[in-house]
Amino acid sequence: MATPMPEASAPASWLPAGSLMFGILSLLLFWLPIIGLLLGVTGIILASTSLRSGRNFLATAGLVTGIIGTAISFIPILLGLFALLSHR
């Protein structure tokens, strides 16, 4: 006897947890400017996609950590630019 296939809406269940994971990684790796920025933006996109289907605590937490991680990822970029411009 064949086992039934899961519903089509099941793949979206990883989005809230994925957004939180990317948000936390962006907070941890903010000192690597491009990597922290990409992780934060990815967390924001996943959280936004997940929040469209309904409110979820993990998606909200992923959105918040993604925004904070993206914002603080600009600190090393700005410091690097300041260092480059101050030597001229």
Rosetta blueprint (number, residue, H / E / L):
1 M L
2 A L
3 T L
4 P L
5 M L
6 P L
7 E L
8 A L
9 S L
10 A H
11 P H
12 A H
13 S H
14 W H
15 L H
16 P H
17 A H
18 G H
19 S H
20 L H
21 M H
22 F H
23 G H
24 I H
25 L H
26 S H
27 L H
28 L H
29 L L
30 F L
31 W L
32 L L
33 P H
34 I H
35 I H
36 G H
37 L H
38 L H
39 L H
40 G H
41 V H
42 T H
43 G H
44 I H
45 I H
46 L H
47 A H
48 S H
49 T H
50 S H
51 L H
52 R H
53 S L
54 G L
55 R L
56 N L
57 F H
58 L H
59 A H
60 T H
61 A H
62 G H
63 L H
64 V H
65 T H
66 G H
67 I H
68 I H
69 G H
70 T H
71 A H
72 I H
73 S H
74 F H
75 I H
76 P H
77 I H
78 L H
79 L H
80 G H
81 L H
82 F H
83 A H
84 L H
85 L H
86 S H
87 H L
88 R L
